[in-house]
Amino acid sequence: MATRAQWISAARPRTLPAALAPVIVGTGAAAAEDGADAVRAVLALIVALALQVGVNYANDYSDGIRGTDDERVGPFRLTGSGAAEPVSVRRAAFAGFAVAALAGFALVALSGTWWLLAVGAACVTAAWYYTGGSRPYGYAGLGEVFVFVFFGLVAVLGTTYTQAGRIGPEALSGAVAIGLLACAILVANNLRDVPTDAAAGKLTLAVRIGTPATRRLYLVLVVVAFVLVAPMALSRPPALIALLAVPLAISPARAVLRGDDGLALLPVLRDTGRLELGYAVLLGLGLALG
């Protein structure tokens, strides 16, 4: 039977900044529109965190039953290691999705944006079929698309819209930037797993384009996120404080570009999460101050 520590590890806490960051930036953008609301921000945060945990358990379950995690160099997996029954891991995934759905319903009810229920349903569906189902799109190199759309555009813009009732250009630029940094986390993760994913037939984008191109892609994602601060600063000059997060990008970018692989890339995953969170806090503050 898996221990509490193993369940927590399998929830992959290092990926949670990808859930926190869009809510922070979305709330900052709502404040820029004079529409920030603490209760709705908390509900959006619960949705994002629960969805992220649900995705992580769903990936654990689906990869485990397919045998993708039989040779694992990354974080601990419950299913692949045999520490927990697959059905228990699947239930944990569905529990995460259920919490996200309940919080999302409350958020939609408060904001009156009932059409967002369809968006929420799409989020849960996409979360499950990332590695679940008979034809998971994560195995076809489309994982980055899911992350960019749902943990970038949908999460940031949804947070802003449910609070302010409108979306400004700053929110759109912030959503793209956060989506790019969330993709950088996934790219770092998949770069580490290229050998084992290729052997298991999991054709992630990193497997498809190769290790050298994946390393360059990581750098492009991070650089463009910082470039996007410029258009936001045109109307909200305090947004420039997001550039103070540049030092957080140096260590992971250096490790990726110098050729670190395998277990040596684990700190890159952690540091990229910290980069996204630091960038989000500073950008959200800058937008709110503006």
Secondary structure, 3 states (H helix, E strand, C coil): CCCHHHHHHHCCHHHCHHHHHHHHHHHHHHHHCCCCCHHHHHHHHHHHHHHHHHHHHHHHHHHHHHCCCCCCCCCCCHHHHCCCCHHHHHHHHHHHHHHHHHHHHHHHHHHCCCCHHHHHHHHHHHHHHCCCCCCCHHHHCCHHHHHHHHHHHHHHHHHHHHHHCCCCHHHHHHHHHHHHHHHHHHHHHHHHCHHHHHHHCCCCHHHHHCHHHHHHHHHHHHHHHHHCHHHHHHHCHHHHHHHHHHHHHHHHHHHHHCCCCHHHHHHHHHHHHHHHHHHHHHHHHHHHHC
